[in-house]
């Protein structure tokens, strides 16, 4: 993602982060209420236990009353049992609440990602996005845990017990309180250091994940160029950077935790010293000192718990910023305020003075203007072919028709209706694309073909398989349609993957078909068979064909020739050859 995004992705306060995460929890408030009640009981029981200890030391032992001793021990054990039961209730239902909230968040983020524009994905790294959907969301899950929710209860405990120890002995309470500013100073100093360290670690982890994703999905390229050592060295660099970042974060945490523990020990030492002094003076009992130490521990406990959670809080805050940076993205290709359904297609598609250029920041290698004043008509029920050298704008035109991008100026209309006014889902449902980039999902052959129309029957699947010259191949497989194709279709040849993508588009049964080098991966025999099937199919449909092999578009109703994003010629195959212009040069170059 952009440097600007990386700089701003950790913005946001702890309060904003908690508000964001707990908004998911409040969807099932009864779980939150149950957990708060359980934590309240736990806090009260923890408050009672020092009282029992003081009673045993100050009353039972001096009076040597074994009945009271047995009763006190039984009450202490029962309190421990009840405490254990409520700890179980709190932990179990907190897990349910946490998993529900995090699942909702992950689903929300995934659905939001899918709705973002093509432009966003062109400028984002897959490995980084995967890290945000997995590790970053997992970091937020720690915010909805028993330990984290205990912080809420501990805050009230801290206030209540602090008031109590001031009531019991204000001198010792004041002395202990003097250590709290020291803790605050240490926290303030190390908060920024730890957060920065984990921000760098998260960024380097994303780069490492992206490197893994790139290499594992391009393993054939790596092996064909013998670049295993190069890629291993590159990954080693990212992994070593992540190692150093994690060590830096760990070093800060290693310094921070002992400092906090040392300040707490100083507080206990002060209480012991003053307590011993007051016992010697007869102003305090031993049992009262033991209970007082327990209460001091209860005061220090929230501070210790918070400082222990600082590590996780800083990681969560970094992850929250990275997730927010995605949720702050806004798609640019949007439905109109009152979108229209796709029209009863009967006239054609008209491109009128279309101008378009890619965002220079996200497409630094693109020309300033990819399409310049493009005007032509794609007649209903006819086949229009786009030809031209690589980079002339052919594929860009098809992506504008499918509204992957919006025009800079000019218009594209379908039966006179501007495509910006047509509901995006309805528009794309009526356009089937077979691209030169073949996308195969990890699953069965049936699943891949049904991707075009999930409700289709097996008979319909076999019908389009036959039209795509794929039926004989499928029938020869042991599992036929249930044959697994593997990740990215690794078990299929290039031609088989292309035919599978053609069958998928045929099953969609859309009135507009875009073929972007659709027969590029086929041998001559398969190409001829599929071309015949496509010709029969396209008789009743409007088609836009991008062809590198000009021999495949001889029968096109019209051919549009593009150069540098401009239309330089229009006509049929025969008329363009006679014109002896750009098309004839391309044609002759292929058959020299």
C-alpha positions in Angstrom: 0.0 0.0 0.0 1.1 3.6 -0.4 3.6 5.2 2.0 0.9 7.8 3.0 -1.4 4.9 4.1 1.5 3.3 6.0 2.1 6.5 7.9 -1.5 7.0 8.8 -2.6 3.5 9.5 -1.6 3.5 13.2 -3.5 6.7 13.9 -6.2 6.4 16.5 -6.5 6.3 20.3 -7.0 3.4 22.6 -10.5 4.7 23.3 -11.4 4.6 19.6 -10.0 1.1 19.3 -12.0 -0.2 22.2 -15.2 1.6 21.0 -14.7 0.0 17.5 -14.1 -3.6 18.9 -16.8 -3.5 21.6 -19.4 -2.2 19.0 -19.2 -5.8 17.8 -19.7 -7.2 21.3 -22.8 -5.1 22.0 -24.7 -7.0 19.3 -25.2 -9.6 22.0 -25.4 -7.6 25.2 -26.6 -10.4 27.4 -23.1 -12.0 27.0 -21.5 -8.8 28.0 -23.8 -8.3 31.0 -23.2 -12.0 32.1 -19.5 -11.5 32.0 -19.7 -8.2 33.9 -21.8 -9.8 36.6 -19.3 -12.7 36.9 -16.4 -10.4 37.2 -18.2 -8.3 39.8 -18.7 -11.5 41.9 -15.1 -12.4 41.4 -14.0 -9.0 42.6 -16.1 -9.1 45.7 -14.9 -12.6 46.6 -11.3 -11.4 46.2 -12.1 -8.6 48.6 -13.5 -11.0 51.2 -10.6 -13.4 51.3 -8.1 -11.1 53.0 -10.7 -10.5 55.7 -10.9 -14.2 56.4 -7.0 -14.3 56.6 -7.0 -11.4 59.1 -9.7 -13.1 61.2 -7.6 -16.3 61.5 -4.4 -14.5 62.4 -5.9 -11.9 64.8 -8.8 -13.9 66.4 -8.5 -17.6 65.9 -4.8 -18.1 66.6 -4.6 -15.9 69.7 -7.7 -17.6 71.2 -6.7 -21.0 70.0 -10.3 -21.7 68.9 -10.3 -24.7 66.7 -14.0 -24.5 65.9 -13.6 -21.0 64.5 -10.5 -22.2 62.7 -12.4 -25.0 61.0 -15.3 -22.7 60.2 -12.9 -20.1 58.7 -11.0 -22.6 56.7 -14.3 -24.1 55.3 -15.5 -20.6 54.4 -12.2 -19.8 52.8 -12.3 -23.1 50.7 -16.0 -22.5 49.7 -15.0 -19.0 48.7 -12.2 -20.4 46.5 -14.6 -22.9 44.9 -17.2 -20.3 44.2 -14.4 -18.1 42.8 -13.3 -20.9 40.5 -16.9 -21.4 39.2 -17.3 -17.8 38.4 -13.8 -17.7 36.8 -15.0 -20.6 34.6 -18.2 -18.8 33.7 -16.3 -15.6 32.9 -13.6 -17.3 30.8 -16.0 -19.5 28.8 -18.6 -16.9 28.0 -15.9 -14.4 27.3 -14.5 -16.8 24.7 -17.9 -17.1 23.1 -18.3 -13.3 23.0 -14.7 -12.9 21.7 -15.2 -15.4 18.9 -18.5 -14.0 17.8 -17.2 -10.4 17.7 -14.0 -11.3 15.8 -15.8 -13.5 13.3 -18.2 -10.6 12.6 -15.3 -8.2 12.2 -13.3 -10.6 9.9 -16.5 -11.1 7.8 -17.1 -7.4 7.7 -13.6 -6.6 6.6 -13.6 -9.4 4.0 -16.9 -8.3 2.5 -15.7 -4.7 2.5 -12.5 -5.7 0.7 -14.5 -7.5 -2.0 -16.5 -4.4 -2.7 -13.5 -2.1 -3.2 -12.5 -1.1 -6.7 -10.1 -2.9 -9.0 -7.8 0.1 -8.6 -7.4 -0.6 -4.8 -6.2 -4.1 -5.5 -3.8 -3.0 -8.2 -2.0 -0.8 -5.7 -2.1 -3.3 -2.8 -0.1 -6.4 -2.0 -1.9 -9.6 -1.5 0.4 -10.8 1.3 -0.2 -7.6 3.2 -4.0 -7.9 2.8 -3.9 -11.5 4.0 -1.9 -10.4 7.1 -4.6 -7.8 7.9 -7.4 -10.4 7.6 -5.6 -12.9 9.8 -2.9 -11.7 12.2 -4.1 -8.1 12.6 -7.7 -9.2 13.4 -6.3 -11.9 15.8 -4.5 -9.1 17.6 -7.8 -7.3 18.2 -9.3 -10.5 19.7 -7.1 -10.1 22.8 -9.1 -6.9 23.6 -12.2 -9.1 24.1 -10.7 -11.4 26.7 -11.2 -12.1 30.4 -7.9 -10.4 31.2 -9.0 -7.3 29.3 -12.5 -7.1 30.7 -11.0 -7.6 34.1 -9.4 -4.3 33.6 -12.9 -2.7 33.9 -13.6 -4.5 37.1 -10.1 -3.8 38.4 -10.6 -0.1 37.9 -13.5 -0.1 40.3 -11.5 -2.4 42.7 -8.6 0.0 42.5 -10.7 3.0 43.5 -12.6 1.1 46.2 -9.6 -0.6 47.8 -7.5 2.6 47.6 -10.1 4.4 49.6 -10.2 1.5 52.1 -6.4 1.5 52.7 -6.5 5.2 53.2 -9.3 4.6 55.8 -7.3 1.9 57.5 -4.0 3.7 57.6 -3.5 6.9 55.6 0.2 7.1 56.2 1.0 3.8 54.6 -1.5 4.4 51.8 0.0 7.8 51.0 3.5 6.3 50.9 2.4 3.6 48.5 0.6 6.1 46.4 3.9 7.9 45.8 5.0 5.0 43.6 2.1 5.4 41.2 3.5 8.5 39.4 6.7 6.5 38.9 4.7 3.8 37.1 2.9 6.5 35.0 6.2 8.0 33.9 7.7 4.6 32.9 4.5 3.8 31.0 4.5 7.1 29.2 8.1 6.7 28.1 7.8 3.1 26.9 4.3 3.3 25.4 5.6 5.2 22.3 8.8 3.0 22.1 6.9 -0.3 22.2 4.2 0.9 19.8 6.7 2.1 17.3 8.6 -1.2 17.5 5.5 -3.3 17.0 4.4 -1.0 14.1 7.8 -1.7 12.4 7.5 -5.4 13.2 4.0 -5.6 11.7 5.1 -3.8 8.5 8.1 -6.1 8.1 5.8 -9.2 8.7 3.5 -8.0 5.9 6.5 -7.7 3.6 7.6 -11.2 4.5 4.1 -12.6 4.0 3.9 -10.9 0.6 7.2 -12.4 -0.4 5.9 -15.8 0.6 2.7 -15.4 -1.3 4.5 -14.2 -4.5 7.0 -17.1 -4.5 4.5 -19.8 -3.7 2.2 -18.7 -6.5 5.0 -18.3 -9.0 6.9 -21.5 -8.3 7.0 -22.6 -11.9 8.6 -19.3 -12.9 11.2 -19.6 -10.1 12.2 -23.1 -11.0 12.4 -22.4 -14.8 14.8 -19.5 -14.1 16.7 -21.4 -11.4 16.1 -18.5 -9.0 15.4 -20.5 -5.9 18.6 -19.2 -4.2 17.7 -15.6 -5.2 14.2 -15.8 -3.8 15.5 -17.6 -0.7 18.0 -14.8 -0.1 15.2 -12.1 -0.6 13.0 -13.9 1.9 15.9 -14.2 4.3 16.3 -10.4 4.1 12.7 -9.8 5.0 12.7 -12.5 7.7 15.9 -11.0 9.2 14.4 -7.5 9.2 11.3 -8.9 11.0 13.6 -10.7 13.5 15.4 -7.4 14.3 12.1 -5.5 14.7 10.7 -8.2 17.0 14.0 -8.2 19.1 13.7 -4.4 19.4 10.2 -4.7 20.6 11.2 -7.5 23.0 14.1 -5.4 24.3 11.8 -2.5 25.2 9.3 -4.9 26.8 12.2 -6.6 28.7 13.2 -3.2 30.2 9.7 -2.1 30.9 8.4 -5.1 32.8 11.2 -5.3 35.4 10.9 -1.5 36.0 7.3 -1.8 36.8 7.9 -4.9 39.0 10.7 -3.0 40.8 8.3 -0.1 41.5 5.7 -2.5 42.9 8.3 -4.1 45.1 9.3 -0.7 46.4 5.6 -0.1 47.4 5.5 -3.5 49.2 8.8 -2.6 51.0 7.4 0.7 52.1 4.3 -1.0 53.5 6.3 -3.6 55.3 8.6 -1.0 56.9 5.8 1.2 58.0 3.6 -1.7 59.0 6.4 -3.2 61.2 6.9 0.2 62.8 3.2 0.6 63.6 3.1 -3.0 65.0 6.0 -2.3 67.2 4.2 0.9 68.4 1.1 -1.2 69.0 -0.9 0.7 66.5 -1.5 -2.2 64.1 -1.9 -6.0 64.4 -0.1 -8.6 62.4 -3.3 -9.8 60.9 -4.2 -6.3 59.9 -0.8 -5.9 58.2 -1.2 -9.2 56.3 -4.7 -8.0 55.2 -3.2 -4.6 54.3 -0.5 -6.2 52.2 -3.3 -8.1 50.3 -5.2 -4.9 49.7 -2.0 -3.2 48.5 -1.5 -6.0 46.1 -5.1 -5.5 44.9 -4.4 -1.9 44.3 -1.2 -2.7 42.5 -2.8 -5.5 40.5 -4.7 -3.4 38.0 -1.5 -1.3 37.4 0.5 -4.5 36.9 -2.1 -6.1 34.7 -2.3 -2.9 32.6 1.5 -2.8 32.2 1.6 -6.5 31.3 -1.1 -5.9 28.7 0.8 -2.9 27.3 2.7 -5.1 24.9 -0.6 -6.6 23.5 -2.4 -3.2 23.6 0.3 -1.6 21.4 0.2 -4.5 19.0 -3.6 -4.3 18.9 -3.4 -0.5 18.3 -1.1 -1.0 15.4 -3.4 -3.7 14.0 -6.4 -1.5 14.5 -4.8 1.3 12.5 -4.0 -1.1 9.7 -7.6 -2.4 9.6 -9.0 1.1 9.8 -6.8 2.1 6.8 -8.8 -0.4 4.7 -12.2 0.6 6.1 -11.3 4.2 5.2 -10.9 3.3 1.6 -13.9 4.3 -0.5 -14.8 2.7 -3.8 -15.0 5.2 -6.6 -17.2 3.0 -8.9 -20.6 3.4 -7.3 -24.2 2.8 -8.2 -26.2 5.9 -9.2 -28.7 7.2 -6.6 -31.5 5.5 -8.5 -29.9 2.7 -10.5 -31.7 1.2 -13.5 -31.8 -2.5 -14.3 -30.0 -3.7 -17.4 -32.2 -2.8 -20.4 -33.9 -5.2 -22.7 -30.9 -5.3 -24.9 -31.8 -4.8 -28.6 -29.7 -2.0 -30.1 -26.1 -2.0 -29.1 -23.3 -0.4 -27.2 -22.0 3.1 -28.2 -18.7 4.6 -27.1 -18.8 8.3 -27.7 -15.7 10.5 -27.4 -14.4 8.3 -24.5 -11.2 9.5 -22.7 -9.6 7.6 -19.9 -6.2 7.5 -18.2 -5.1 5.5 -15.2 -4.3 7.1 -11.9 -0.6 8.0 -12.3 0.1 7.3 -8.6 -1.3 3.8 -8.9 -0.2 3.1 -12.4 3.2 4.8 -12.7 4.1 2.9 -15.9 0.9 3.8 -17.8 0.7 6.5 -20.5 -0.7 9.9 -19.6 -3.8 9.2 -21.6 -4.6 5.5 -22.2 -7.7 6.2 -24.4 -8.1 9.4 -26.4 -11.4 10.4 -28.0 -12.6 6.8 -28.7 -15.8 6.6 -30.6 -17.4 3.5 -32.2 -20.5 1.4 -32.0 -20.8 -2.3 -31.0 -24.0 -3.3 -32.9 -26.5 -5.6 -31.3 -26.1 -9.3 -32.3 -22.9 -8.6 -34.2 -19.2 -9.4 -33.5 -16.8 -6.5 -33.1 -13.1 -7.2 -33.0 -10.5 -4.9 -31.4 -6.9 -5.2 -32.7 -3.7 -3.4 -32.1 -0.3 -3.7 -30.6 0.1 -4.4 -26.9 -0.7 -1.3 -24.8 -2.9 0.2 -27.5 -5.9 0.2 -25.1 -7.9 -2.9 -26.1 -8.3 -4.5 -22.7 -8.9 -1.1 -21.1 -12.0 -0.6 -23.3 -13.5 -3.9 -22.1 -12.8 -3.0 -18.5 -14.6 0.3 -19.0 -17.6 -1.5 -20.5 -17.8 -3.8 -17.4 -17.3 -0.7 -15.2 -14.1 -1.8 -13.5 -13.2 1.8 -13.9 -15.2 5.0 -14.6 -14.7 7.2 -17.6 -12.8 10.5 -17.4 -15.0 12.0 -20.1 -17.3 10.9 -22.9 -19.9 8.3 -22.5 -20.7 4.6 -22.9 -24.3 3.7 -23.5 -26.2 0.4 -23.8 -29.4 0.9 -25.8 -29.0 4.6 -25.1 -28.8 4.1 -21.3 -25.4 5.4 -19.8 -23.7 2.5 -18.0 -23.2 4.8 -14.9 -27.0 4.7 -14.5 -27.2 0.9 -14.7 -27.1 -1.1 -11.5 -23.5 -2.5 -11.4 -24.6 -6.0 -10.4 -27.2 -6.1 -13.2 -24.7 -4.8 -15.7 -22.0 -7.4 -14.9 -24.6 -10.2 -14.7 -25.3 -9.5 -18.4 -21.7 -9.5 -19.5 -19.5 -12.6 -19.7 -15.8 -12.2 -20.0 -13.2 -14.8 -21.1 -9.8 -13.2 -20.3 -6.3 -14.0 -21.4 -5.6 -14.2 -17.7 -7.2 -17.5 -16.7 -8.7 -17.7 -13.2 -9.3 -21.2 -11.9 -10.6 -21.8 -8.4 -9.3 -24.6 -6.2 -12.1 -27.2 -6.5 -13.7 -29.5 -8.9 -14.3 -29.0 -12.6 -18.0 -28.8 -11.9 -17.4 -26.0 -9.3 -15.4 -24.1 -11.8 -18.0 -24.2 -14.6 -20.9 -23.5 -12.2 -19.1 -20.4 -11.1 -20.8 -18.8 -14.1 -24.2 -19.8 -12.9 -24.4 -21.8 -9.6 -28.0 -22.9 -10.1 -27.3 -24.7 -13.5 -28.0 -28.4 -13.9 -25.5 -31.1 -14.8 -27.1 -31.3 -18.2 -26.4 -27.6 -18.8 -22.8 -28.1 -17.5 -22.2 -30.9 -20.0 -23.8 -28.8 -22.8 -21.4 -25.9 -22.4 -18.5 -28.4 -21.8 -19.3 -29.8 -25.2 -19.4 -26.4 -26.8 -16.0 -25.6 -25.3 -14.6 -28.9 -26.6 -14.1 -30.1 -23.0 -16.6 -32.9 -22.8 -14.3 -35.7 -24.2 -11.5 -34.7 -21.8 -13.8 -34.7 -18.8 -15.4 -38.1 -19.7 -11.9 -39.6 -19.7 -11.3 -38.7 -16.1 -12.0 -41.2 -13.3 -14.1 -38.6 -11.4 -15.3 -36.7 -14.4 -17.0 -33.4 -13.3 -15.9 -34.1 -9.7 -12.2 -34.1 -10.6 -10.2 -31.7 -8.5 -8.2 -29.2 -10.5 -5.8 -28.1 -7.7 -4.8 -24.6 -6.7 -4.9 -22.2 -9.7 -5.7 -25.3 -11.9 -2.2 -26.8 -11.6 -3.6 -30.2 -12.7 -4.8 -28.8 -16.0 -2.9 -27.8 -19.1 -3.0 -24.3 -20.4 -5.5 -25.2 -23.1 -7.7 -27.1 -20.7 -7.8 -24.2 -18.3 -8.8 -21.9 -21.2 -11.5 -24.2 -22.3 -12.8 -24.4 -18.8 -13.0 -20.6 -18.5 -14.9 -20.5 -21.8 -17.4 -23.1 -20.6 -17.9 -21.0 -17.5 -18.6 -17.9 -19.6 -21.0 -19.9 -21.9 -23.0 -21.1 -18.9 -23.5 -17.6 -17.7 -25.6 -17.1 -20.8 -25.1 -13.3 -20.9 -26.3 -11.3 -23.9 -22.9 -9.6 -24.2 -19.7 -11.6 -24.4 -16.2 -10.2 -24.2 -13.4 -12.5 -25.5 -10.0 -11.2 -24.5 -7.5 -13.4 -26.3 -9.9 -16.3 -25.5 -8.2 -18.8 -27.7 -4.6 -17.8 -27.0 -3.7 -20.9 -25.1 -5.2 -23.4 -27.5 -3.5 -25.6 -30.1 -4.6 -25.2 -33.7 -7.0 -28.2 -33.6 -8.7 -27.2 -30.4 -8.8 -23.5 -31.5 -10.7 -24.5 -34.7 -13.2 -26.6 -32.8 -13.8 -23.9 -30.2 -14.0 -21.2 -32.8 -16.8 -23.0 -34.6 -18.6 -23.5 -31.3 -18.1 -19.8 -30.4 -19.3 -18.7 -33.8 -22.5 -20.7 -33.4 -23.0 -19.3 -29.9 -22.3 -15.7 -30.9 -24.9 -15.6 -33.6 -27.5 -14.5 -31.2 -25.3 -12.4 -29.0 -23.3 -9.2 -29.0 -19.6 -9.9 -28.8 -16.5 -7.9 -28.4 -13.4 -9.9 -29.3 -9.8 -9.0 -28.7 -7.6 -11.2 -30.8 -3.8 -11.4 -31.2 -4.2 -14.0 -33.9 -5.9 -12.0 -36.7 -6.8 -15.2 -38.5 -9.5 -15.8 -35.8 -11.4 -12.6 -36.7 -11.8 -12.9 -40.5 -15.6 -13.2 -40.0 -16.0 -10.3 -37.6 -18.8 -7.9 -38.6 -16.4 -5.0 -37.9 -12.8 -4.6 -36.8 -11.6 -1.6 -34.8 -7.9 -0.9 -35.1 -6.2 0.9 -32.2 -2.9 2.7 -31.9 -1.7 4.5 -28.8 -5.2 4.7 -27.4 -6.8 6.0 -30.5 -9.0 4.5 -33.2 -7.1 4.7 -36.5 -9.2 2.3 -38.7 -12.7 0.7 -38.8 -14.1 -1.8 -41.2 -14.3 -5.5 -42.2 -11.3 -7.8 -42.7 -11.5 -7.4 -46.5 -12.0 -3.6 -46.5 -9.2 -3.0 -44.1 -6.8 -5.1 -46.2 -7.7 -3.1 -49.2 -7.2 0.1 -47.3 -3.5 -0.9 -46.9 -3.2 0.8 -43.6 -2.4 -0.1 -40.0 -4.5 -3.3 -40.0 -2.7 -4.6 -43.2 0.6 -3.9 -41.5 -0.4 -6.0 -38.5 -1.8 -8.7 -40.7 1.3 -9.0 -42.9 3.6 -9.0 -39.9 1.9 -12.1 -38.5 2.2 -14.0 -41.7 5.7 -13.0 -42.8 
